């Protein structure tokens, strides 16, 4: 044990000495020594303020009482973050020790959680055949046998401790992220904080959250990545609640993935884009001096009509260009798309006529709206399908670049796709498109900006050469994923009769841990329902055929 002696020197007083004024100087506050000690040799001092508590009491129904849970919390155990820190960089703040009554053992007055984390780290290192770190300590020899002082010092240490705010933590991690140090050092610091390098980077954005949003988000245990995402969509009033529900769904599924979160973030991003485009259209209309009116649910009850309902006195369609000079020229924003829909604010007064197809009353308007609603549903589902594709492709890129081996299900789809005779893979190869394969391998597409006749013949030669044998499955899986995404997951894959290939692909991805979006889940459910109906129809036809065959056989036998 290495010891640096800091014990106070003895002093004496001469009553006869002449008293002279001396300048005030600093003096040592206690007698002790600094030392590096083995955590296995330490014990917790019996007068340590922190005491382990039994598990929280339960009521008559067997559920934990909230108040007793708080009061009975064991504050002597280190949390995962402290354990991760000690494993990475050791104990940085010295423990306070004092000699025990046996004269040999050292007891911990404060620093019990650091001590326990150090023991865990040491045991892990020993199991791995590595050396472990000693812990720094200050040994208070003057406290030997002075139990009242030991207890009071332990109580003071814990009583007056005040944790830094979460905002302070985020700001500190942000500073770490911005420091010009190597990725290796930054990753080491991240591990010591119980964070990933991605979370450290995310602190740069998370620190920009408003205090109000940060306070609410922390109630739901958002981590740095989630806080950074929240900042991106913070201007949407419902963003926090949508993300809270998405996080809850991910936790309930227990896959360790953030699929529901990713889908929700994409929806919120799309809403921000829609919001910005609507603001732009509004500004353009204002700059052009064109009135912007509210959309009406039943134009038959008003003097205004969309231009699509109007014709000129000669029966010609009224277009935005020909109507621009009309005093009733105005617009409203479409409900589905961020575009202006043109109308006349008083079509009768302005000399227009209703077109033959224009609804003349509320009943006709409702019938027309039902037709439009079907179209709106198609538009909405198309947007949802495309939004889900972005999240799905990111999942596939992660799946195709992860460490280890492919799952049995992934290997099966690789082999059946490449060795099979289905049109899917054949048609994919015929397109000579390498975009998605490159996306899923997270490499630049060598054929980007090239036409069909100038494409690279061996586009992934460099990737193949650099990929070790144990990970070559990644290239095969990326190719197979690209084939399925291109051939079975197009914009209309969710509509009508769902392809069995589309359903099988969604089922595989779900089994690999992908969280289906609402439109994907609905598509898969509809595919399963359609398959069930086909099976029932086939069974009914086979039964009817069997009955017909039986009747025919009976007639033959009778003859």
N, C-alpha and C positions, 0 to 999 in steps of 0.2 A: 504494500500500500504506500503510495507516494504522498508525503505530508509536507505542507508548507506551513511552518509555525507562525502564528500571528498572536501569540499569547502576550498579554499586557506586561510590561516590565514592572518590577516591584519599585515602590517609592517610599521615601522616609521623610519625616518632618523634624527639623531641629528647632525646638521652642526658642532657643536663644538666637537663632539666626535673624539677621536684619531682613525685614520685609521690604521687598522692592517691587515696584509695579512692573509686571511683565505683560507683553502683548498676548492677547487671547490666541490659543492654538487649538487645533483639533486633537482629540484624544480617542483612543480605541474604546468601543462601547461594550465589548465583552471579551472573554478569553476563549480562544478556540483555534482550530487549525483547518486548513483546506486539505481535502484528500480525494483520491480516486478510489472508490470502493466497489467490491463485487456485490451486485444486488442480492445474490443468493445468501450472503452472510448477514443480511439485515433483518430486523424484526420491527413491527409497529409498536412504538412506545405506548404503554398502557394509558398514558395521559394525552395521547393524540386526540385532538378535538373531533376529527371525523371518525364515526363509528359505522360499521356495516349494520344495516337494519334487516329484520326478517321481511319476507314478502308481504305485500299489502294485504290487509284483512279483507275478508269477503263477507257479504251480507248473507241472509238466510237462503237466498236463491242461488248462491254460489258465484255471484258477480262481484268484481272488485269495486270497492268503495272509492270514489274519486278523491275524497279528502284524505283518506288513509293512504292512498297510493302516493299522493304528493308528500305527505309527512313521512312516510316510510321509505322514500326513495333512497337507494344505496348510493351515496355520493363518494364512496371509496373506490369504485370501479372505474377504470379508464374507458373513455369512449373510443370508438373506432378511429376517429381522427387523431387522437393522441397516440394511440398504438401505432398507426401508420407513420406518424412523425418520428417516434422513438426508433422504430425499425429502420428508418431511412437515415436519420442524422444523430440518433442517440438523445439522451437527456441533456438539455442545454442549460437549465436552471438548477443550481445546486440544491440538494436536499438538506434539511437541517436535522442533525443527529445529536444524540447525547449518549454517553456510556450508561449501560444498564447496571443493575445491582451486582451482577456476577463479575463485573470488571472486565469482561471480554467482549460481550455483545454490544452492538450499537443499535439504538432504537430511533425510529423516525418520528420527529416532532411535527414536521410538515413536509409534504412532498410524497404522500402515500400513493396517489394515483400515478405519478411519474415512476415511482418505485415498481408498482405492479406492471406498468407498461414495459419497463426495462427487463423485468423477469420474463415476460412473454416473449420479448424480442430475443433475449438470450437463449431461451429454450428453442426458439425457432432456428436460430443460428447454429446451435449445437446439433439439432436434428439434421441440419444440412451439411454438417462437418465444417462449419466456419467458426472463426473466432468471434467473440461478442464484445460489446463495448462496456467498460466500467461506467459507473455513474459518478458525477461530481457531487461532493458533499462538503458541508461545513460542520465540523465536529465541535459542539459546545461542551468543553470539559467543565466549565463553570456551572453547568446545569445538572451535573451528576448528583442525584439524591435530592435535588431541589424541585420537587414535583409541582408546587404551586406556580413557580415561574414557568416551568415547561408547559403546563396546561394553559396558562394565560397567553404565552407566546403563540401556541398553536391556535388558540381561539382568535387572537388578534389577526394572525395571518389569513384565516379563512373569513373572518367577519368583515374586514375592511377591503376585501378583494372586490373589484368591480370590473365586469367583463367589458371589453370594447364593443361598440355597437356593430350591427351587421354592416351598416354603411361604412364604418371604418375598415372592416374586413374586406369588403368589396373593393374599396379604394386602394388598400394595400396590395391586393392581388392584381389589380389593374396596373399599379406601378411596376410590379414584378413582370407583368406581361410586356410592358413597354421598354424594359431594360434591354440594352444591347449586349446580350450574353448568348452563349451557344445554346442550341436546342437541347443538348445533353444536360447542361447545368439547369436550364429551365425545367426540363422534365424531372430532374432530381428534386428541385424545390417543390414542384407540383406534387410529387409522391409524398414528400414530407408533410404537406398540407392536407393529404388525403384527397387530392384533386387529380384530374387528368389534364394534360396539356391543353386540350380543347376547352376545358372549363376555365383554365387560367386565361386563355385568350378571350373567352366570352365575358370575362369581368370588365373588359374595356367598354363593352356595350351595356352590360348590366348596371354599371356605375352611373349611367345616364338616366336611369329610371327616376321618376318623380318620387318624393318621399311617400306620398299617399299610395301610389301603386306598389312600391316596394313593401310597405307595411302590410298591405292586403295580401300580396303574393307570398310573403313569408309565413302567413297563417296556414298556407297549403304546402309548405316545405318545398317551394320551387328552388332548384339548384341554380348555379350560375348560368348554365346553358339555357335553362327555362326562363330565367330572368332576362337574359339577353333577347330571347325570342319575344317575350312580353313587351319589351321596349320597342321592338320593331312594329308592333300592332297596337301600342298603348292608346293611340288616338281613337280607337273603336271602343265605345262604351261597354260592349258585351265581351270584349276580348278576354278579360281575366276569368270570367265565369265559364266561357267556352273552354279555355285551356285548363281550368280547374277540373271540369268534368272529364276532359280528355285524359288528364293525368290519372284521375281516379279509375277510368276504364283500363288504362294500361297496367296499373297496379293490380286490379282485380284479375286481369288475364294472366298475370304472373309469369310472363315470358321474358321479362327483362328488356323488352323492346319499347320503343316510343312510337308505335305505329299510329295509334289514335291521335297522339299529340301532333305527329307529322301531317296527318290529313287535316286536322283542325287548323294548323298553322297555314297550310296551303289555301284553305277556304278564306281565312282572314286576310291573307296576302291578296287574294283575288278581289276581296271586298275593298281593300285599300286602293287597288288599281281602278276598280269600278268607280269608287268615290272620287278619285283624282280626275278620271276622264269626264265624269259628270260635272265636276267643278270647271273643267276646261271648256266644255260645251256651253255651260252657263255664262262664262266670261265672254266667249265668242258671240253669243246671242246679244249680250248686253252691249258689247262693243259695236255691233251692227245695228243697234237700236231696235231689235226685234223683241216684242213682249214675250215673257215666259209665263205661261199660265199653268195652273194645277191640272193634272189629269182627271178627267171625269169618268165615272164608272158607267154612266148611261148618257150618251150624247143626245139621245132622242128627247131628253127633257130640257135641253138647253138650246140657245140660239147658235152655239158654236158647233162645228163639225170638223173632223179630220179631212184633209184634202182627198183622201182615198174614197170618201163618201160623196164627193162632189163632182159635177161636170159643168161645163160652160153651157150657155144658151144654145149652142150648136151641138151639144152632146159630146163634146171633146173632154178628155180628162183634164182636171185642174192640177198642174204640176207646181212644185215649189218655185220654179223659175218664172212661170207665167203669172203666178199668184203674188210674187214679191211686191208688186206695185199696189196691190189691193189694200185699202185702209184696215181691213180686218186680219191682215197677215200676222200670224203669231205661231207659237210652238209650245209643246210640252215635252217632258222627258219620258222616253219609253220605260216601261216597268222592268223589262228584262235586260235591255242593252242600254249603254250610256250614249244614246243618240237622240237627236231632236226629231220629233214627229210634228209635221206641219199641219196647221188648221186655219180655218177662217172663224173669227170670233162672232160674226153675224152673217152667215151665208145667204140668208134670204134678203136682208137689206143690201148686201153687196152684189146681188144679181146672180147668184149661183143657183144651181139646181141639184137635187139629189140624184145620184146615179141609180140605175135600176136595181143594183145589188145592195144599196144602202138600207139599213134597217129603218123602218118607218115608225115603229112603236117599241115599247119596252119588251114585249114578247119576242119580236124579231131581233131586238138587240141581244137578248139573252141567248137566243139560238146562235147568233153570230159569235158571241163571246165564248160559247162552248167549243165552237170550231177553233177559235183562236187559242183557247186554253190548252187544247191538245198540242197545238204547235208550240206554245210556251213550255209545256212539259218536255217536249223533245229538246228544245233549246237548253232548258235548265239541266236536263240529264246529260246532254252532250258536254256542257261545261263541267259538270261534276265528274264525268268520265275522263275528260282531259286533265282535270286537276288531280284526280287519283293517279293518273299515269305518271305524273312527275314524282309523286311519293313512291310509287311502285318501282320505278326505275332506280331511284336512289337505294331502295331496299335490295334490288337485284345487284347493283354495283357492290354493295357491302357483302352480299352473299357470295359473289364471284371473286372477291379479293380477301376473304377471311382466311385465317390460319387454319391448319389442320386439314382433314380430309373432307370430301363431300359426304353428305348424308346418304344412306342407302336409297332414299327416295330420289335424291338428286342424281345419283349414279344410274338409277333405273331409267329416268327420263333422258339422260345423256345417251345411253346405249340404245334405247328403243327409238329415239328420234333419228340418230345417225344411221342405224342399221335397218330401220323400218322402210316401208314403201309408201308412206302417206304422202299426199300432195304437199303438205305443209313445208317440209324441209326442202323438197325439190323446187318449189316455187320460190322459197327464200334464197336458195343458191342462185337461181336464175336472175334475181334482182341485182346480184353482185354488189349489194349495199353493205358496207362495213361500219356504218354509223353507230348502230346500237351495240355491236360487239365491242367496239372501241370504248363506248360509254360504260359498259358493264365491266370492262377491264381497267377503267380509269386511266386510259392512255389517249393521246391525240389520235384522231382518225387520219390515217395516212392518205386516204382518198378524198379528204375534204377539198372542195372546190375543183374536183376533177370530174370529167364526164365519163360516160360508160366506156368510151374507147381509149381513154388515157389513164384508166385506173391502174394502181399498183398490182402486179400479179401475185405477189406474196406479201400482203399488207402487214402481217404480224410476225414476220421473220425475226425481228429484233426481240420482240416479247418472248417468242418461243425459245430463242437462244439463251435468254437471261433467266427464264423460269426453271427452277430446280424440278427434278422429276417428281418430287412429292407434291408439287403444286400445279402440275400440268392439267389436272382436272379443271382448274379455274378457267383455262382457255376454252376447253370443250364446253363447259357449262355456260360461259358467256355467249358462245356461238349458238347453243341450243336456246338460251333465253332470248336472244335476238330473234331467232326464227319464230318462236311462239309470240313474242310481243308484236312482231311485224305482221304475221299472218293470222293470228287468232284474237288479237286485242285491238283491232282498229276502232275508229270512231263509232261505228254502228254495231259493234259486237254485243252491246247491251240490249239491242232492239229485237223485237219479233221472236222467232224461234232461235233459241240460244244454241250455238254450236257445242257439240260434246267436247271438242278440243278446248274451247274457251272455258267450259265448266271444269274440265280436268286440270287446266293450268291454274285456275283460281284455287282449286282444292289443294294442289301441290304447294302453292305459295302459302296458303293458310297453314298447312302442315309444317312449313319451314319457319313459321313464326311471324309471318306477315299479317298485320291487322287489316282486314278488308274494310274499305270505305263503305258508306251506306249504299251507294249505287252498285258497288261490286258485290256486296252481300245480297242485295236484292236480285241482282243478275244471277248469282249462283243459286239462290233459293228458287227463282223462276225456272232455271234450267233443271233443277232436281224435280220440280213439280211437273214440268213438261216430260221429263224422262219417265216419271211414274205413270203419267197418263198414257204414254206410248206403250209402256210395258203392260198396262191394264188392257189397252185396246188389242195388243198382240195376243194376250192371254185369252181374251174374249173371242177373238177370231179363231185361234187354235181350238178353243172349246167348241165353237160352232162348226168348224170343219170336222172335228172328231165326231160330233153328233150326226152330221150329214153322211160321213163315212159309215157310221154305225147303221143308219137307216138304209143306205145303199147295200151294205153287206146283208142286212136282214131280208131285203127284197130279193137279192140274188139267192139267198139260202131258201127262201120260200118258193122261188121259181124252180 
